[in-house]
Amino acid sequence: MTTGSSDALDRFERVYSAASRMLWAQGAPAWRVHPQWPQERKAALTELEDVLLSVGRSVPRPGEPSDPARHLISRRAAAGDEDKPLTFGQAAEEWDQRWKADPGHLVERWEPFHEFYMEPGSCVLVTSGWRLLMSGLMREMNTRLSPGRWAMTMGQDGAELSQVAHRAADALRAPLGIQTPTSQPGRAPWIATTARWTAELPDLEGQLEHLGHVAWRASESIPLPEEIKAKRDFSVDMSTAKAAIVLREVLIGSDTPAWREQGEGIDPTAHSTLGPGTQGPRPLAQVAASWQDIFAKDREPWTPITYQLPPESELGDTHTVLSSAVALILAEILDEFSARLHPDQHSELLHFDAFELGQFCVKKFESAL
């Protein structure tokens, strides 16, 4: 690669990262129908979304390695399909389809009295401690897989949490009769070790110019933080307004960091990617220790051995019921989390396709957990 093309590649990745960060900061795209948003802003952001999604997007081919920046790495396409990668968007769509097709875990019975009962083997119960851990996991997946995240290689800091997350995945499978332990997902043979998808883009200078124009229009449509405060129009998230400023700085050639974490001092290879607590960034080893504490104190997930009435929170029952379909989806997300924390796991610039997967994690499991 020539020096000129190398410079263009670096500039392209900075713009792509900053633009993705701005859209991700706004969260779920409810803005598409928001009555307070002008049509020009909706159109500008929609166009930017389309460009970010289309650039570097390809149809997975049989036998092709799974690129951590564009695909799930914990598993391949569903059983019966050809052995090929699953893009982030395909995984989110598949999980959503399985969720919608879920028949549930309650069956109508007349004994000992007419009611709907939990059916043995059709559900998994978890304690309140496990529920809190899983809720935190979904938020962590949304931030760790935020599109535009810069390239990184995991070290040893996430090793223990990777093992603990995989153990949790197997604990959700075991009550459903699935043989455990399963293999460590971070060591799967199909994971690509060197794949910089942006280096494969044709006409990089032309794509950079087009992305730059679209990104500038989108960022200009976002009000400044002081305008949001003055008009008290919080339909635009303050973090989005700040990210729009960063995007414009990147577009004019500033060396300002294109990607910014949720808080100062967060290193995603060593810390949780959620915002720092009162004592600063939370080390991954500390997160692993908190999971281990819950595992030691709380009962592992289980399924009822007889037909039972579901838990009633108003009677003080704090257990949460997951249907077998939802429990298995959760186990697969845990495996993906585990794989991405595995030592030496490398990912290049995360593609915008990861946005839908992150949204699936936080939105779908809000009600389930």
C-alpha positions in Angstrom: 0.0 0.0 0.0 1.4 3.4 -0.9 1.9 6.2 1.6 -0.9 8.2 0.0 -3.4 5.3 0.3 -2.2 4.6 3.8 -3.0 8.2 4.8 -6.4 8.0 3.1 -7.1 4.8 5.0 -6.3 6.4 8.3 -8.4 9.4 7.5 -11.3 7.2 6.3 -11.2 5.2 9.6 -11.2 8.4 11.7 -14.2 9.8 9.9 -16.1 6.4 9.9 -15.4 6.0 13.7 -16.5 9.6 14.6 -19.6 9.4 12.5 -20.6 6.0 13.9 -20.0 7.3 17.4 -22.3 10.2 16.9 -25.2 8.0 15.6 -24.6 5.4 18.3 -24.7 8.1 21.0 -28.3 9.0 20.0 -29.3 5.4 20.8 -32.4 3.6 19.4 -33.5 5.4 16.1 -36.8 6.6 17.5 -35.8 10.0 16.0 -37.0 8.6 12.6 -40.6 9.5 13.8 -39.9 12.1 16.5 -42.3 15.0 16.0 -39.8 17.6 17.3 -37.1 16.7 14.8 -37.0 18.6 11.5 -37.3 16.5 8.4 -33.9 17.8 7.2 -32.2 16.3 10.3 -34.0 13.0 9.9 -33.0 12.8 6.3 -29.3 13.7 7.0 -29.0 11.1 9.7 -30.8 8.4 7.7 -28.4 9.1 4.8 -25.4 8.8 7.1 -26.7 5.5 8.5 -27.1 4.1 5.0 -23.6 5.0 4.0 -22.0 3.6 7.1 -23.9 0.4 6.7 -23.2 -0.1 3.0 -19.5 0.6 3.1 -17.5 -2.6 3.4 -20.7 -4.7 3.8 -20.4 -8.0 2.0 -22.3 -11.3 1.8 -20.5 -13.9 3.9 -19.1 -16.7 1.7 -18.9 -20.4 2.7 -15.6 -21.2 4.4 -14.7 -17.5 4.9 -13.2 -16.7 8.3 -15.3 -14.7 10.8 -14.1 -11.1 11.0 -14.5 -9.8 14.6 -15.1 -6.4 13.2 -18.1 -7.5 11.1 -19.3 -10.9 12.3 -20.1 -12.9 15.4 -17.1 -14.9 16.4 -18.6 -17.4 18.9 -20.5 -19.3 16.3 -21.2 -19.6 12.6 -24.5 -19.7 10.6 -27.4 -21.6 12.0 -27.5 -25.4 11.8 -28.3 -26.7 8.3 -26.8 -23.7 6.6 -23.5 -23.6 4.9 -20.4 -23.0 7.1 -20.1 -19.3 6.8 -19.9 -16.3 9.1 -22.9 -14.5 10.7 -22.9 -10.7 10.3 -23.9 -8.7 13.4 -27.2 -7.7 11.6 -27.9 -11.3 10.6 -27.4 -12.5 14.2 -29.7 -9.8 15.6 -32.3 -10.8 13.0 -32.0 -14.5 13.7 -32.3 -14.0 17.5 -35.3 -11.7 17.0 -37.0 -14.3 14.9 -36.4 -17.0 17.4 -37.7 -14.7 20.2 -40.9 -14.0 18.2 -41.4 -17.7 17.5 -41.0 -18.6 21.1 -44.2 -20.5 22.3 -43.5 -19.4 25.9 -43.2 -21.5 29.0 -46.7 -21.6 30.5 -49.3 -24.3 29.8 -52.9 -24.5 30.9 -53.7 -27.3 33.4 -56.7 -28.2 35.5 -54.8 -29.9 38.3 -54.4 -29.2 41.2 -56.6 -26.3 40.0 -57.2 -24.4 36.8 -54.2 -22.2 36.1 -51.3 -21.6 33.8 -48.2 -23.5 35.1 -44.5 -23.4 34.2 -43.7 -26.5 32.2 -40.6 -28.5 33.3 -37.8 -28.2 30.7 -39.5 -25.3 28.9 -38.0 -22.5 31.0 -35.1 -21.6 33.2 -35.3 -19.7 36.5 -32.6 -17.3 37.7 -32.1 -15.5 41.0 -32.2 -11.7 41.4 -28.4 -11.7 41.6 -28.2 -13.5 38.2 -30.8 -11.2 36.7 -28.7 -8.1 37.7 -25.6 -9.6 36.2 -27.3 -10.4 33.0 -28.8 -6.9 32.8 -25.4 -5.4 33.2 -24.0 -7.8 30.6 -26.5 -6.5 28.0 -25.5 -2.9 28.6 -21.8 -3.9 28.4 -22.4 -5.7 25.1 -24.0 -2.5 23.7 -21.0 -0.4 24.6 -18.3 -3.0 23.8 -19.9 -3.6 20.4 -20.6 0.1 19.7 -19.9 0.7 16.0 -16.8 2.7 15.2 -14.9 1.4 18.1 -11.2 1.6 17.4 -9.1 -1.5 16.7 -7.8 -3.3 19.8 -6.3 -6.6 21.0 -7.2 -8.1 24.3 -4.5 -9.0 26.8 -4.7 -11.0 30.0 -7.0 -8.6 31.9 -10.2 -10.1 30.5 -9.1 -13.7 30.8 -11.0 -14.5 34.0 -14.2 -12.7 33.0 -14.1 -14.6 29.7 -14.0 -17.9 31.5 -16.7 -16.8 34.0 -19.0 -15.6 31.2 -18.7 -19.0 29.4 -19.4 -20.8 32.6 -22.6 -18.7 33.0 -23.6 -19.6 29.4 -23.3 -23.3 30.2 -25.2 -22.8 33.5 -28.2 -21.5 31.4 -27.9 -24.5 29.0 -27.6 -27.3 31.6 -31.2 -27.2 33.0 -32.5 -27.7 29.4 -30.6 -31.0 29.0 -27.8 -29.6 26.8 -24.5 -31.4 27.5 -22.0 -29.1 29.2 -19.2 -28.0 29.4 -19.2 -26.7 25.8 -16.0 -25.6 24.1 -14.4 -22.2 24.8 -15.8 -19.9 22.1 -12.7 -17.7 22.1 -10.6 -20.4 20.6 -12.9 -21.2 17.7 -10.8 -22.1 14.6 -12.9 -19.9 12.2 -11.9 -16.5 13.9 -9.9 -14.3 11.5 -6.6 -13.1 13.1 -5.7 -10.4 10.5 -8.6 -8.7 8.7 -8.6 -4.9 8.2 -11.8 -4.6 6.2 -11.3 -1.0 5.4 -8.1 -1.9 3.5 -10.2 -3.8 1.0 -12.4 -0.9 0.0 -12.3 0.1 -3.7 -11.7 3.8 -4.6 -10.9 4.7 -1.0 -10.4 8.4 -1.8 -13.8 8.6 -3.5 -15.5 6.8 -0.7 -13.8 9.1 1.9 -15.0 12.2 0.0 -18.6 10.9 -0.2 -18.6 9.8 3.5 -17.1 13.2 4.4 -19.9 15.2 2.7 -22.7 13.0 4.2 -21.1 13.1 7.6 -20.7 16.9 7.6 -24.4 17.4 6.6 -25.5 15.1 9.4 -23.3 16.7 12.0 -24.4 20.2 11.0 -28.0 19.2 11.6 -27.3 18.4 15.3 -27.7 21.5 17.6 -24.9 22.6 19.8 -25.0 21.7 23.5 -25.7 25.3 24.5 -28.6 25.4 22.0 -30.1 22.2 23.5 -29.9 23.8 27.0 -31.3 27.1 25.9 -34.3 25.6 24.1 -34.7 22.8 26.6 -35.1 20.4 23.7 -33.6 17.2 25.0 -34.9 15.1 22.0 -31.2 15.3 21.0 -29.0 13.5 23.5 -26.3 15.8 24.9 -23.7 13.1 24.1 -24.8 13.2 20.5 -24.3 17.0 20.3 -20.8 16.6 21.7 -20.0 13.7 19.3 -21.2 15.9 16.4 -18.6 18.5 17.4 -15.9 15.9 17.5 -17.0 14.6 14.1 -16.7 18.1 12.6 -13.2 18.5 14.1 -12.2 15.2 12.6 -13.6 16.3 9.2 -11.5 19.5 9.1 -8.3 17.5 9.8 -8.0 18.0 13.6 -6.0 15.3 15.5 -8.7 15.2 18.2 -9.5 11.5 19.2 -12.2 10.2 16.8 -13.4 7.7 19.4 -14.1 8.4 23.0 -15.1 6.0 25.7 -18.0 6.5 28.2 -15.6 8.0 30.7 -12.1 9.2 31.2 -9.4 6.5 31.7 -11.4 3.6 30.3 -9.2 1.1 28.4 -11.6 -1.6 26.8 -8.8 -4.2 27.0 -8.6 -3.8 30.8 -11.9 -2.2 32.0 -15.6 -2.4 31.7 -16.8 -0.2 28.8 -19.7 1.2 30.9 -19.3 4.6 32.5 -16.8 4.7 35.4 -18.0 4.5 38.9 -17.1 6.8 41.8 -13.7 5.2 42.0 -12.9 5.4 38.3 -12.9 2.8 35.5 -13.9 -0.7 36.7 -11.2 -3.4 36.0 -12.4 -6.5 34.2 -10.9 -8.6 36.9 -13.1 -6.8 39.4 -16.2 -7.5 37.3 -15.2 -11.1 37.2 -14.9 -11.2 41.0 -18.4 -9.8 41.4 -19.8 -12.5 39.1 -17.9 -15.1 41.1 -19.5 -13.8 44.3 -22.9 -14.1 42.9 -22.2 -17.6 41.7 -21.0 -18.6 45.1 -24.0 -17.1 47.0 -26.9 -17.8 44.6 -28.4 -20.9 43.3 -27.4 -21.7 39.7 -30.2 -21.5 37.0 -32.7 -24.3 37.2 -35.9 -25.6 35.6 -38.9 -26.8 37.7 -39.1 -30.6 38.1 -42.9 -30.5 38.3 -45.5 -28.2 36.9 -45.4 -25.1 39.1 -47.0 -21.7 39.3 -44.8 -18.8 38.1 -43.1 -16.5 40.6 -45.2 -13.7 41.9 -43.1 -10.6 42.7 -46.0 -9.1 44.8 -45.6 -12.0 47.1 -41.9 -11.4 47.5 -40.6 -13.9 45.0 -37.6 -12.4 43.3 -36.9 -15.1 40.8 -37.1 -14.4 37.1 -38.4 -16.9 34.5 -36.8 -17.2 31.1 -38.3 -19.4 28.4 -36.0 -22.0 27.0 -35.7 -20.0 23.8 -34.8 -16.8 25.6 -32.3 -18.6 27.9 -30.5 -20.1 24.9 -30.3 -16.7 23.2 -28.9 -15.3 26.4 -26.3 -18.1 26.6 -25.2 -17.4 23.0 -24.7 -13.7 23.9 -22.7 -14.7 26.9 -20.5 -16.9 24.6 -20.0 -13.9 22.3 -19.0 -11.8 25.2 -16.6 -14.5 26.4 -15.0 -14.9 23.0 -14.4 -11.1 22.7 -12.6 -11.0 26.0 -10.4 -14.0 25.3 -6.7 -13.2 25.5 -5.1 -12.1 22.2 -8.5 -11.6 20.6 -8.1 -8.9 18.0 -10.7 -6.7 16.3 -10.3 -3.9 13.7 -12.6 -0.9 13.5 -16.1 -2.1 14.3 -18.5 -1.9 11.4 -21.8 0.0 11.8 -23.7 -3.2 11.4 -23.0 -3.9 15.1 -25.5 -1.1 16.0 -28.5 -3.4 15.6 -27.0 -6.2 17.6 -26.3 -3.8 20.5 -29.8 -2.5 20.4 -31.2 -6.0 20.4 -29.3 -6.8 23.6 -30.5 -3.8 25.6 -34.0 -3.4 24.2 -35.1 -7.1 24.0 -33.8 -8.0 27.5 -35.3 -4.9 29.2 -38.6 -6.7 29.5 -37.2 -10.3 29.9 -34.9 -9.3 32.8 
